[in-house]
Amino acid sequence: MDKPPTLQGYALDNLQFIRDAMSRAGRFTAIPGWGGVAMGISALGTAAVAARAEEPLKWTLWWLGDAVLASAIAMVAMSRKAQRLQLSLLAAPAKRFALAYIPPLLAGAVLTVVFVENGLTARLPGCWLLLYGVAITAGGTLSVRVVPFMGVLFMTLGAAAFAAPAGWGDAFMAAGFGGLHIIFGLIIARNYGG
């Protein structure tokens, strides 16, 4: 015959349920402010160098290299911030953030191949800014309030880059991946703990 649950066992089960529910409902707060500043500085340097590229493939490779560098900076900075805040990057809020953030980036990777193969490399700034903005906006709805606003500004720059002459691409890239990352990185660092 089963023993009836004890009051202590019942309380521990309820406490575990509450902890699990709070974890699932929590926001992802390990967005790295100083990492965003570093990503922005990197993008400004890349914009200066890529603007001098004589071939579209070299231009694309400069920016793809910066994307790899920016991803590494973000991962290291995010990991350090999560450690400092004693947050797990495997917890429910981080997983939900990743599920919202990654699909638009994958769409951008697919469209990059399509644009390059069809000779539309000069229009990649609009594509990249727009889809990165979608990623930031989607993921940001699960993070601190300022992040989705940053995503909307990236989307706006992406739309403007499509509307502007193709030769302005590096200026839009510098404004978005450079300027917006630095500005919002500083805001996040100041208001949300680095």
Backbone torsions as a table, in degrees:
resi	resn	phi	psi	omega
1	MET	NA	136.2	179.7
2	ASP	-72.9	141.5	176.3
3	LYS	-80.2	141.9	176.1
4	PRO	-66.0	148.5	-179.4
5	PRO	-64.2	143.1	177.6
6	THR	-81.7	161.4	178.0
7	LEU	-61.2	-40.5	179.6
8	GLN	-64.4	-44.2	179.0
9	GLY	-63.0	-41.6	177.9
10	TYR	-62.1	-44.3	-179.7
11	ALA	-64.4	-42.2	179.2
12	LEU	-64.5	-40.0	176.9
13	ASP	-62.3	-43.2	178.8
14	ASN	-65.5	-40.3	178.4
15	LEU	-62.6	-42.1	178.2
16	GLN	-64.8	-40.4	177.4
17	PHE	-60.5	-44.2	-179.7
18	ILE	-64.0	-44.7	178.8
19	ARG	-60.6	-45.0	179.3
20	ASP	-62.6	-42.7	-180.0
21	ALA	-64.8	-41.2	178.9
22	MET	-66.0	-38.1	178.6
23	SER	-64.1	-43.0	-179.8
24	ARG	-68.5	-31.8	-176.4
25	ALA	-88.5	-9.9	-175.2
26	GLY	-68.4	162.4	177.7
27	ARG	-94.6	152.3	176.6
28	PHE	-85.7	108.8	-173.0
29	THR	-109.4	9.3	-178.9
30	ALA	-89.4	23.1	175.2
31	ILE	-65.5	123.2	-173.0
32	PRO	-86.5	114.3	178.0
33	GLY	-67.9	-53.2	-179.2
34	TRP	-66.7	-31.1	174.3
35	GLY	-63.9	-38.8	176.7
36	GLY	-63.1	-39.0	177.3
37	VAL	-62.6	-45.8	179.5
38	ALA	-62.7	-39.9	177.6
39	MET	-62.8	-40.2	179.5
40	GLY	-65.0	-42.4	178.2
41	ILE	-62.7	-42.8	177.6
42	SER	-60.0	-42.9	-179.2
43	ALA	-66.0	-36.7	178.2
44	LEU	-64.3	-41.1	176.7
45	GLY	-64.0	-42.1	179.2
46	THR	-65.0	-39.7	178.7
47	ALA	-60.2	-40.8	179.9
48	ALA	-65.2	-40.6	-178.7
49	VAL	-77.0	-45.6	-176.4
50	ALA	-64.2	-31.5	180.0
51	ALA	-61.6	-22.4	-179.8
52	ARG	-93.4	-4.0	-179.4
53	ALA	-63.8	132.7	-176.5
54	GLU	-88.0	-18.3	-178.5
55	GLU	-121.1	142.1	178.8
56	PRO	-57.4	-36.3	180.0
57	LEU	-64.7	-42.0	178.1
58	LYS	-64.1	-41.4	177.3
59	TRP	-58.1	-47.6	-179.0
60	THR	-62.0	-42.3	-179.6
61	LEU	-65.3	-36.3	175.5
62	TRP	-60.1	-47.1	-177.4
63	TRP	-71.9	-35.4	176.0
64	LEU	-66.1	-38.0	175.1
65	GLY	-61.4	-40.9	177.7
66	ASP	-66.4	-35.4	177.4
67	ALA	-62.9	-40.3	177.6
68	VAL	-64.7	-45.9	178.6
69	LEU	-61.6	-45.2	179.9
70	ALA	-62.3	-38.3	177.8
71	SER	-63.8	-41.6	178.8
72	ALA	-65.1	-43.6	177.9
73	ILE	-59.8	-46.1	-178.5
74	ALA	-61.9	-44.0	-178.2
75	MET	-65.2	-44.0	179.0
76	VAL	-64.7	-47.3	-178.8
77	ALA	-64.5	-40.3	179.1
78	MET	-65.3	-42.6	179.7
79	SER	-63.2	-43.9	179.1
80	ARG	-64.4	-42.5	179.9
81	LYS	-66.0	-42.4	179.0
82	ALA	-61.9	-41.0	178.3
83	GLN	-62.5	-46.4	-178.8
84	ARG	-61.5	-37.9	-179.3
85	LEU	-87.9	0.7	-177.9
86	GLN	57.2	48.5	177.2
87	LEU	-112.3	147.7	176.9
88	SER	-96.0	133.0	175.1
89	LEU	-78.6	1.2	176.0
90	LEU	-108.4	2.3	179.7
91	ALA	-75.3	166.6	-176.6
92	ALA	-55.0	-44.9	-179.4
93	PRO	-60.7	-40.3	179.7
94	ALA	-67.5	-39.3	178.9
95	LYS	-65.4	-42.5	178.6
96	ARG	-64.2	-41.0	177.4
97	PHE	-59.1	-47.7	-179.1
98	ALA	-62.0	-40.0	-179.7
99	LEU	-66.2	-27.4	177.5
100	ALA	-86.8	-33.1	-172.8
101	TYR	-82.3	-40.3	-170.6
102	ILE	-72.6	-41.7	-177.7
103	PRO	-55.4	-43.5	176.7
104	PRO	-63.2	-32.4	177.7
105	LEU	-68.2	-39.0	176.5
106	LEU	-64.6	-38.6	176.3
107	ALA	-62.1	-39.9	176.8
108	GLY	-62.8	-38.1	178.3
109	ALA	-64.8	-43.7	178.9
110	VAL	-63.6	-46.2	-179.1
111	LEU	-67.1	-28.6	175.5
112	THR	-59.8	-46.6	178.5
113	VAL	-60.8	-45.4	-179.5
114	VAL	-62.1	-46.5	-179.4
115	PHE	-61.8	-46.1	-178.2
116	VAL	-63.9	-45.5	-178.9
117	GLU	-64.7	-24.8	-178.6
118	ASN	-103.5	15.6	176.2
119	GLY	69.1	26.2	-178.7
120	LEU	-106.3	26.3	-176.7
121	THR	-54.5	-37.3	-179.0
122	ALA	-63.3	-16.8	-180.0
123	ARG	-98.9	2.5	178.1
124	LEU	-61.7	-35.5	178.2
125	PRO	-54.5	-42.8	177.6
126	GLY	-62.4	-44.3	179.7
127	CYS	-62.0	-50.4	-176.8
128	TRP	-65.0	-45.6	-179.6
129	LEU	-64.7	-42.6	-179.0
130	LEU	-63.4	-49.9	-176.6
131	LEU	-73.6	-32.3	173.2
132	TYR	-64.4	-39.3	176.1
133	GLY	-62.1	-40.4	176.2
134	VAL	-62.2	-43.7	179.6
135	ALA	-61.2	-45.9	-179.5
136	ILE	-65.9	-40.9	179.8
137	THR	-65.8	-46.3	-179.2
138	ALA	-64.5	-50.3	178.5
139	GLY	-65.8	-36.1	-177.2
140	GLY	-65.9	-23.2	176.1
141	THR	-63.7	-16.5	179.3
142	LEU	-106.3	15.1	-176.0
143	SER	-129.9	-155.4	-179.4
144	VAL	-74.9	154.5	-169.3
145	ARG	-56.3	-33.3	-173.7
146	VAL	-73.6	-22.6	-174.4
147	VAL	-65.3	-48.1	178.3
148	PRO	-60.9	-33.7	177.7
149	PHE	-62.8	-41.7	176.1
150	MET	-60.0	-42.0	178.9
151	GLY	-60.6	-41.0	178.5
152	VAL	-63.4	-38.4	178.2
153	LEU	-66.8	-38.6	174.9
154	PHE	-61.7	-43.8	178.8
155	MET	-61.6	-40.5	178.9
156	THR	-62.9	-43.7	177.1
157	LEU	-63.5	-38.4	178.0
158	GLY	-62.1	-45.3	178.5
159	ALA	-63.8	-40.9	178.8
160	ALA	-65.3	-36.9	178.8
161	ALA	-64.1	-36.5	176.2
162	PHE	-66.9	-35.4	-177.2
163	ALA	-79.8	-26.7	-176.5
164	ALA	-81.8	166.1	174.3
165	PRO	-58.3	143.5	-175.8
166	ALA	-58.4	-29.7	-179.0
167	GLY	-67.2	-11.0	179.7
168	TRP	-88.9	4.2	-174.3
169	GLY	-53.1	-45.9	-178.5
170	ASP	-66.2	-33.0	177.1
171	ALA	-64.8	-42.0	177.1
172	PHE	-66.2	-40.0	178.6
173	MET	-62.9	-43.1	178.9
174	ALA	-64.4	-41.7	-179.9
175	ALA	-64.5	-42.4	-177.6
176	GLY	-81.4	-69.4	-174.9
177	PHE	-67.9	-23.4	175.2
178	GLY	-91.7	-69.6	-173.6
179	GLY	-61.3	-50.9	-178.0
180	LEU	-64.2	-38.7	177.7
181	HIS	-63.0	-41.6	-179.5
182	ILE	-67.1	-49.0	-178.2
183	ILE	-60.6	-51.8	-177.4
184	PHE	-73.8	-27.8	174.1
185	GLY	-61.4	-43.8	178.1
186	LEU	-65.3	-40.5	177.7
187	ILE	-62.3	-45.5	-179.5
188	ILE	-65.9	-43.0	179.8
189	ALA	-61.4	-41.1	-177.5
190	ARG	-73.9	-42.0	-171.4
191	ASN	-99.5	-17.7	-174.1
192	TYR	-130.0	28.7	170.9
193	GLY	76.0	47.4	173.8
194	GLY	85.8	NA	NA
